[in-house]
Amino acid sequence: MTTITLQLDDKQAQLLREKAELYGLDLEPFLAATIGELASQAELDFDRAAAKVLRKNGELYRRLA
């Protein structure tokens, strides 16, 4: 497992603590879940974009193959 350290200003840190409390989590698990969600979201966005391009240009790709 990798450990990452980052600096936040006090206001940002407090806002994150408050968000974590809303979900009944300590800050570290909340941040890990949030970052994991963001990372997977980027993959989903890429997959959607790639599928759209493949659908749009599918016939062209078949002709070129």
Backbone as ProteinMPNN parsed JSONL, in Angstrom:
{"seq_chain_A": "MTTITLQLDDKQAQLLREKAELYGLDLEPFLAATIGELASQAELDFDRAAAKVLRKNGELYRRLA", "coords_chain_A": {"N_chain_A": [[0.846, -1.165, 0.0], [0.468, 2.253, -0.697], [1.508, 5.299, 0.768], [0.379, 8.574, 0.833], [1.126, 11.946, 1.218], [-0.271, 15.101, 1.74], [-0.668, 18.66, 1.656], [-3.087, 20.764, 3.038], [-5.035, 23.734, 3.251], [-6.262, 25.142, 6.331], [-9.032, 25.615, 6.227], [-9.935, 24.004, 4.067], [-9.278, 21.474, 5.085], [-10.94, 21.359, 7.337], [-13.482, 21.445, 6.111], [-13.41, 18.995, 4.755], [-13.254, 17.223, 6.922], [-15.765, 17.7, 8.069], [-17.454, 16.8, 6.004], [-16.764, 14.083, 6.007], [-17.702, 13.367, 8.536], [-20.45, 13.647, 8.096], [-20.961, 11.347, 6.66], [-20.427, 9.512, 8.524], [-17.813, 8.669, 8.855], [-14.291, 8.366, 9.593], [-11.717, 10.721, 8.769], [-9.589, 9.7, 7.1], [-10.524, 7.141, 5.906], [-12.715, 8.222, 4.544], [-11.476, 9.987, 2.712], [-9.967, 8.125, 1.232], [-12.012, 6.591, 0.046], [-13.285, 8.57, -1.459], [-11.258, 9.411, -3.223], [-10.825, 6.999, -4.536], [-13.293, 6.74, -5.846], [-13.199, 8.968, -7.552], [-11.027, 8.238, -9.159], [-12.005, 5.935, -10.456], [-14.122, 7.073, -11.79], [-12.907, 8.621, -13.761], [-11.997, 6.586, -15.436], [-14.448, 5.545, -16.272], [-15.475, 7.735, -17.698], [-13.594, 7.868, -19.767], [-14.019, 5.366, -20.954], [-16.67, 5.665, -21.84], [-16.345, 7.746, -23.706], [-14.604, 6.529, -25.535], [-16.217, 4.411, -26.436], [-18.225, 5.879, -27.705], [-16.809, 7.075, -29.828], [-16.025, 4.777, -31.194], [-18.537, 3.742, -31.938], [-19.458, 5.821, -33.562], [-17.57, 5.872, -35.619], [-17.503, 3.297, -36.482], [-18.181, 1.918, -38.938], [-16.319, 2.979, -40.749], [-13.941, 2.035, -39.542], [-14.337, -0.727, -39.916], [-14.201, -0.897, -42.707], [-11.58, -0.111, -43.158], [-10.194, -2.177, -42.025]], "CA_chain_A": [[0.0, 0.0, 0.0], [1.215, 3.5, -0.796], [1.087, 6.408, 1.611], [0.519, 9.868, 0.172], [0.977, 13.071, 2.13], [-0.521, 16.358, 1.05], [-0.959, 19.784, 2.532], [-4.331, 21.489, 2.783], [-5.193, 24.838, 4.195], [-7.129, 24.767, 7.457], [-10.442, 25.643, 5.817], [-10.186, 22.802, 3.272], [-9.224, 20.317, 5.982], [-12.153, 21.359, 8.148], [-14.599, 21.058, 5.245], [-13.318, 17.55, 4.513], [-13.638, 16.549, 8.173], [-17.218, 17.814, 8.208], [-18.064, 15.881, 5.022], [-16.548, 12.722, 6.503], [-18.629, 13.171, 9.65], [-21.792, 13.453, 7.537], [-21.062, 9.958, 6.227], [-20.097, 8.648, 9.651], [-16.481, 8.107, 8.643], [-13.108, 9.145, 9.931], [-11.23, 11.441, 7.595], [-8.775, 8.879, 6.194], [-11.353, 6.272, 5.049], [-13.518, 9.071, 3.663], [-10.622, 10.44, 1.609], [-9.629, 6.97, 0.396], [-13.196, 6.255, -0.75], [-13.514, 9.66, -2.402], [-10.225, 9.337, -4.264], [-11.133, 5.803, -5.331], [-14.43, 7.062, -6.706], [-12.717, 9.876, -8.608], [-10.172, 7.479, -10.074], [-12.833, 5.068, -11.3], [-14.944, 7.943, -12.638], [-12.106, 8.972, -14.933], [-12.027, 5.422, -16.319], [-15.783, 5.467, -16.871], [-15.569, 8.798, -18.692], [-12.796, 7.453, -20.919], [-14.708, 4.247, -21.605], [-17.83, 6.215, -22.559], [-15.862, 8.498, -24.863], [-14.076, 5.571, -26.502], [-17.359, 3.707, -27.031], [-18.893, 6.814, -28.602], [-15.978, 7.198, -31.027], [-16.112, 3.51, -31.926], [-19.862, 3.674, -32.574], [-19.546, 6.845, -34.6], [-16.675, 5.568, -36.728], [-17.439, 1.846, -36.632], [-18.183, 1.5, -40.35], [-15.014, 3.355, -41.298], [-12.94, 1.098, -39.022], [-14.537, -2.013, -40.584], [-13.713, -0.777, -44.083], [-10.126, -0.013, -43.145], [-9.597, -3.416, -41.484]], "C_chain_A": [[0.898, 1.238, 0.0], [0.638, 4.535, 0.145], [1.366, 7.7, 0.875], [0.267, 10.956, 1.207], [0.711, 14.318, 1.318], [-0.861, 17.432, 2.068], [-2.231, 20.468, 2.071], [-4.359, 22.692, 3.707], [-6.229, 24.42, 5.239], [-8.599, 24.701, 7.064], [-10.798, 24.39, 5.017], [-10.222, 21.567, 4.161], [-10.487, 20.232, 6.83], [-13.369, 20.947, 7.336], [-14.591, 19.554, 4.975], [-13.691, 16.757, 5.761], [-15.154, 16.564, 8.353], [-17.944, 16.88, 7.24], [-17.939, 14.441, 5.499], [-17.519, 12.413, 7.635], [-20.05, 12.946, 9.159], [-22.031, 12.01, 7.114], [-20.697, 8.976, 7.341], [-18.739, 7.993, 9.533], [-15.403, 8.99, 9.253], [-12.566, 9.728, 8.636], [-10.486, 10.533, 6.612], [-9.607, 7.919, 5.335], [-12.237, 7.069, 4.085], [-12.704, 9.524, 2.456], [-10.262, 9.293, 0.675], [-10.806, 6.595, -0.504], [-13.448, 7.311, -1.82], [-12.513, 9.617, -3.552], [-10.457, 8.113, -5.151], [-12.271, 6.041, -6.298], [-14.006, 7.967, -7.855], [-11.874, 9.13, -9.637], [-11.004, 6.595, -10.988], [-13.719, 5.889, -12.215], [-14.19, 8.322, -13.901], [-12.09, 7.816, -15.934], [-13.374, 5.313, -17.019], [-15.952, 6.523, -17.953], [-14.79, 8.418, -19.944], [-13.505, 6.344, -21.68], [-15.924, 4.734, -22.404], [-17.392, 6.949, -23.828], [-15.35, 7.549, -25.945], [-15.216, 4.826, -27.193], [-18.089, 4.602, -28.028], [-18.118, 6.948, -29.913], [-16.068, 5.93, -31.858], [-17.459, 3.352, -32.61], [-19.937, 4.617, -33.765], [-18.735, 6.457, -35.835], [-16.567, 4.073, -37.018], [-17.358, 1.377, -38.07], [-16.844, 1.817, -41.005], [-13.936, 2.369, -40.839], [-13.088, -0.269, -39.679], [-14.006, -1.993, -42.01], [-12.192, -0.76, -44.139], [-9.453, -1.315, -42.709], [-9.254, -4.412, -42.55]], "O_chain_A": [[1.958, 1.25, 0.627], [-0.579, 4.635, 0.3], [2.463, 7.9, 0.352], [-0.692, 10.888, 1.975], [1.386, 14.571, 0.32], [-1.284, 17.145, 3.188], [-2.43, 20.719, 0.882], [-3.786, 22.675, 4.797], [-6.974, 23.46, 5.042], [-9.327, 23.822, 7.524], [-11.839, 23.778, 5.256], [-11.094, 20.713, 4.009], [-11.039, 19.148, 7.017], [-14.203, 20.179, 7.817], [-15.644, 18.916, 4.967], [-14.369, 15.733, 5.668], [-15.751, 15.56, 8.743], [-18.931, 16.244, 7.608], [-18.892, 13.666, 5.408], [-18.093, 11.325, 7.687], [-20.784, 12.143, 9.736], [-23.151, 11.506, 7.195], [-20.663, 7.764, 7.127], [-18.526, 6.894, 10.045], [-15.58, 10.199, 9.407], [-12.917, 9.281, 7.544], [-10.737, 10.598, 5.408], [-9.408, 7.888, 4.121], [-12.477, 6.645, 2.955], [-13.173, 9.456, 1.32], [-10.251, 9.467, -0.544], [-10.616, 6.312, -1.687], [-13.785, 6.981, -2.957], [-12.885, 9.77, -4.715], [-10.302, 8.184, -6.37], [-12.223, 5.593, -7.443], [-14.408, 7.755, -8.999], [-11.994, 9.366, -10.839], [-10.727, 6.517, -12.185], [-14.038, 5.443, -13.318], [-14.766, 8.343, -14.989], [-12.162, 8.039, -17.142], [-13.438, 5.024, -18.214], [-16.51, 6.24, -19.012], [-15.269, 8.621, -21.059], [-13.583, 6.378, -22.908], [-16.17, 4.264, -23.515], [-17.996, 6.789, -24.888], [-15.629, 7.741, -27.128], [-15.18, 4.633, -28.408], [-18.524, 4.134, -29.08], [-18.714, 6.934, -30.99], [-16.175, 5.992, -33.083], [-17.523, 2.877, -33.744], [-20.419, 4.252, -34.837], [-19.167, 6.688, -36.965], [-15.653, 3.635, -37.716], [-16.539, 0.515, -38.389], [-16.303, 0.991, -41.74], [-13.118, 1.92, -41.642], [-12.084, -0.917, -39.976], [-13.423, -2.975, -42.468], [-11.588, -1.322, -45.053], [-8.274, -1.53, -42.992], [-8.748, -5.493, -42.246]]}, "name": "protein", "num_of_chains": 1, "seq": "MTTITLQLDDKQAQLLREKAELYGLDLEPFLAATIGELASQAELDFDRAAAKVLRKNGELYRRLA"}
